[in-house]
Amino acid sequence: MKILLTGGCGFLGRAILPHFLKAGHAVTAVVRSQPSETFHGDRLDKVTWVVGNLADPGMVASLPPVVDAVVHFASRLVVSDDRYDLFASDNVLATGHLLRYAMDRGAKKMIYASSITVHGTVATGCIDEHTPIFDPNPYGVTKHAGERFLAASRLPSVALRLPGILGPNAHPRLWLMRLLSGVLANADIPIYNSDTPFNTAVHVADLGPWIVHLLENEWLGFHPLPLGAATALSVRGVVEYLIQKTGSRSRIADQGAKAGAFWVDSSLARHRFNFNSMTMEAMLDRLMEDHGVTVRSVATIQSP
């Protein structure tokens, strides 16, 4: 299969790319700057690299004339308040150009890295693909725009509504990453909504094989797929698990309730698209393993 991957030098792209190659697919990766062996090692010569900005409509001329599937991971995550034009160009225009390219070149499907933030302010304790979208932040707005492009097209597509993505070199601002750092420093850990189930995380080790599965199977229409861990722990349970596993002296500082807490129901992704994610406990164990943390064996904390 001929795959066009965008964001090939980003965290998610670097993690998923080896799975495409292992499955025997031919990959063209679109990147903003020249790739290096530092990030890709011996895979560097196994991929066709295209350097450029997809927001530029002329960029399409540099892309392969034939493509079977498009995997769109490239996006702008953060922008200063006075440069919303960058959000619009990099996340909305680029997606529109890429979708037009996919349709013109006869692609059979498109996999789009969306975000759980498309839901904005959540009034329920659980979200799924039917949860209303209300007042998302600017990033969520741009991701939702990309989803609407896909929904309006004739191209079979899925939008992966991703929560925090864990793995080696995961973003340090993720709550679980900050939590682990605090626990290892024996710092007091402030928490809100202590009894609320928490499963808003996925690991690249689960995403890689599953995205290959999506590429190698057929479906019709557009499907938004909220993703999360297979099981949940309470917010307090997550913190207690890491404290016990690491032998930390951290104490929990319960700050009471805070609006907007939710967990993710991934039933559609699991039952229709065969998404298999780690349990929350397994994901926390993998988080510690990814970052070289020595863990203790403790009794399992009950999931809510």
C-alpha positions in Angstrom: 0.0 0.0 0.0 1.2 3.5 -0.8 0.7 5.7 2.2 1.2 9.5 2.5 2.0 10.4 6.1 2.0 14.0 7.3 3.9 15.1 10.4 6.5 12.4 9.9 9.0 14.2 12.2 6.4 14.8 15.0 6.0 12.7 18.1 3.1 10.7 16.8 4.5 10.4 13.2 7.9 9.2 14.4 6.2 6.6 16.7 3.8 5.2 14.1 6.1 5.3 11.0 8.0 2.1 12.0 4.7 0.2 12.1 3.9 1.1 8.5 7.4 0.0 7.4 7.2 -3.3 9.3 3.9 -4.1 7.7 5.6 -3.7 4.3 3.9 -0.4 3.1 5.6 2.2 1.0 5.6 5.5 2.9 6.0 9.1 1.7 6.3 11.4 4.7 5.6 15.1 4.5 7.7 17.2 7.0 8.4 20.8 7.6 12.2 20.5 7.8 14.8 18.0 6.6 14.7 14.7 8.6 17.8 13.4 10.4 19.2 10.1 11.6 18.8 11.5 15.1 15.1 10.9 15.0 14.8 8.2 12.4 18.0 6.1 12.4 18.2 3.5 9.7 14.6 4.2 8.7 15.7 7.4 7.1 16.5 5.8 3.8 13.4 3.6 3.7 11.0 6.5 3.4 10.4 9.1 0.7 10.6 12.5 2.3 8.9 15.6 1.1 9.8 18.9 2.8 7.3 21.7 2.7 4.2 23.4 4.1 0.8 21.9 3.3 -0.9 25.2 3.8 0.8 26.2 0.5 -1.6 25.1 -2.3 1.4 24.6 -4.6 2.8 21.9 -2.2 0.4 19.4 -3.7 2.5 19.3 -6.9 5.3 17.8 -4.8 3.2 14.9 -3.5 3.1 11.4 -5.2 0.7 11.1 -8.2 -0.7 7.9 -6.8 -1.7 7.2 -3.2 -3.8 4.5 -1.5 -4.2 6.1 1.9 -3.5 9.4 3.7 -2.6 9.5 7.4 -2.7 13.2 8.5 -0.9 13.8 11.8 0.6 17.2 11.0 -0.9 20.1 13.0 0.0 23.2 14.9 -0.6 22.7 18.6 0.3 26.0 20.2 0.1 29.6 18.9 0.4 33.0 20.6 -2.9 34.9 21.0 -2.0 37.3 18.1 -1.3 34.6 15.5 -4.5 32.7 15.1 -3.8 32.9 11.3 -1.2 30.2 11.9 -3.8 27.9 13.4 -6.1 28.6 10.5 -3.5 28.0 7.8 -1.6 25.0 9.3 -4.6 23.1 10.7 -7.5 24.1 8.5 -6.2 25.1 5.1 -3.5 22.4 5.1 -6.2 19.8 5.9 -8.4 21.1 3.1 -5.6 20.9 0.6 -4.6 17.4 1.7 -8.2 16.2 1.4 -8.5 17.6 -2.1 -5.2 15.9 -3.0 -6.4 12.6 -1.6 -9.7 12.7 -3.6 -8.0 13.8 -6.8 -5.4 11.0 -6.6 -7.9 8.3 -5.9 -7.0 7.5 -2.3 -9.2 4.9 -0.7 -9.2 6.3 2.9 -7.9 9.0 5.2 -7.0 8.7 8.9 -7.0 12.1 10.6 -5.5 12.9 14.0 -8.2 15.0 15.6 -8.4 15.8 19.3 -10.6 15.2 22.3 -10.6 19.0 22.7 -13.1 19.3 19.8 -15.8 18.6 22.5 -15.0 21.9 24.3 -17.0 22.3 27.5 -18.3 18.9 28.4 -21.5 18.9 30.5 -21.7 15.1 31.0 -19.4 12.8 32.9 -18.6 10.7 29.9 -18.1 11.5 26.2 -18.6 9.4 23.1 -19.0 10.1 19.4 -22.5 11.5 20.1 -21.5 14.0 22.8 -22.4 17.6 21.7 -19.6 19.9 20.8 -19.8 23.2 22.7 -17.3 26.1 22.8 -14.0 24.3 22.0 -10.7 26.2 22.3 -9.0 27.5 19.1 -7.1 24.3 18.6 -10.3 22.3 19.0 -12.1 24.6 16.6 -9.5 23.9 13.9 -9.6 20.2 14.5 -13.4 20.2 14.3 -13.1 22.1 11.0 -11.0 19.3 9.6 -13.5 16.7 10.8 -16.3 18.6 9.0 -14.2 18.6 5.8 -13.9 14.9 6.0 -17.6 14.4 6.8 -18.6 16.4 3.8 -16.3 14.5 1.4 -17.0 11.1 -0.3 -13.7 9.7 1.1 -14.0 7.0 3.8 -12.3 8.5 6.8 -11.9 8.3 10.6 -11.1 11.1 12.9 -9.1 9.9 15.9 -10.2 12.1 18.8 -7.0 11.7 20.7 -6.5 12.5 24.4 -3.0 12.8 25.9 -0.6 10.5 23.9 1.9 8.7 26.0 5.2 7.1 24.9 8.9 7.7 25.0 9.5 11.5 24.7 5.8 12.3 25.3 4.9 15.9 25.7 6.0 17.1 29.2 2.9 19.2 29.7 0.5 16.2 29.7 -1.1 15.7 33.1 0.3 12.2 33.6 3.8 13.4 32.7 3.6 16.3 35.1 2.1 13.9 37.7 5.0 11.4 37.4 7.5 14.2 37.7 5.8 15.5 40.9 5.6 12.0 42.4 9.3 11.3 41.7 10.2 14.7 43.3 8.1 13.7 46.4 6.0 16.9 45.9 2.5 17.4 47.2 0.0 16.5 44.4 -3.1 18.8 44.0 -6.1 17.1 42.5 -9.6 18.0 41.5 -12.6 15.7 41.2 -10.9 13.0 43.1 -13.6 10.3 42.5 -14.1 11.0 38.8 -13.0 8.1 36.5 -9.9 9.0 34.5 -8.9 7.2 31.2 -8.1 10.2 28.9 -4.8 8.8 27.7 -3.6 6.5 25.0 -0.2 5.0 24.3 1.6 5.0 21.0 2.3 1.2 21.4 -1.5 0.7 21.0 -2.0 3.3 18.3 0.7 1.9 15.9 -0.7 -1.6 15.3 -4.3 -0.3 15.3 -3.7 2.3 12.6 -2.1 -0.3 10.4 -5.2 -2.4 11.0 -7.4 0.5 9.9 -5.3 1.0 6.8 -5.6 -2.7 5.8 -9.3 -2.9 6.3 -12.3 -1.3 4.6 -15.1 0.9 5.8 -17.5 3.4 4.4 -18.4 7.0 5.5 -16.9 9.3 8.1 -16.5 8.2 11.8 -15.3 10.4 14.7 -13.7 8.0 17.2 -13.0 9.3 20.8 -10.2 7.2 22.3 -9.0 6.4 25.8 -7.6 3.7 28.0 -9.6 0.4 28.1 -10.5 0.9 31.8 -10.5 3.9 34.2 -9.1 4.6 37.6 -10.4 7.5 39.7 -8.3 10.6 39.6 -7.2 9.8 43.2 -6.6 6.2 42.2 -4.2 7.3 39.4 -2.1 9.3 41.8 -2.1 6.7 44.5 -1.0 4.1 42.0 2.0 6.1 41.0 2.8 6.9 44.6 2.7 3.3 45.7 4.5 2.0 42.6 7.4 4.4 43.0 7.6 4.5 46.7 7.1 8.2 46.7 6.5 10.3 49.8 4.1 12.6 47.9 0.9 13.6 49.6 -2.4 14.2 47.9 -3.9 17.7 48.3 -7.6 17.4 47.4 -8.9 20.6 45.9 -12.5 19.6 45.7 -14.7 19.6 42.6 -14.1 21.4 39.3 -16.4 21.6 36.3 -15.7 19.8 33.1 -14.3 16.5 34.3 -15.1 13.5 32.1 -14.0 10.0 31.0 -14.0 8.6 27.4 -16.2 5.9 26.1 -14.3 4.3 23.1 -17.0 1.6 22.4 -17.3 2.6 18.7 -13.6 2.3 18.1 -13.4 -1.0 20.0 -16.4 -2.8 18.7 -16.5 -1.6 15.1 -12.9 -0.8 14.4 -11.1 -3.2 16.7 -9.3 -0.7 18.9 -7.4 -2.4 21.7 -6.0 -0.1 24.4 -4.2 -0.8 27.6 -6.0 -0.6 30.9 -5.2 2.5 32.9 -3.0 0.4 35.3 -1.0 -1.0 32.4 -0.7 2.4 30.9 0.7 3.8 34.1 3.2 0.9 34.3 4.2 1.6 30.7 4.6 5.3 31.5 7.1 4.5 34.2 8.9 2.0 32.1 9.2 4.5 29.2 11.0 6.9 31.5 13.2 4.5 33.3 11.4 4.5 36.6 12.0 1.5 38.9 8.6 0.3 40.2 7.5 -1.7 43.2 5.0 -4.6 43.0 1.8 -3.5 44.7 -1.8 -4.7 44.9 -4.0 -3.5 42.1 -6.1 -0.4 43.0 -9.7 -1.0 42.1 -11.1 0.7 38.9 -14.3 2.6 39.5 
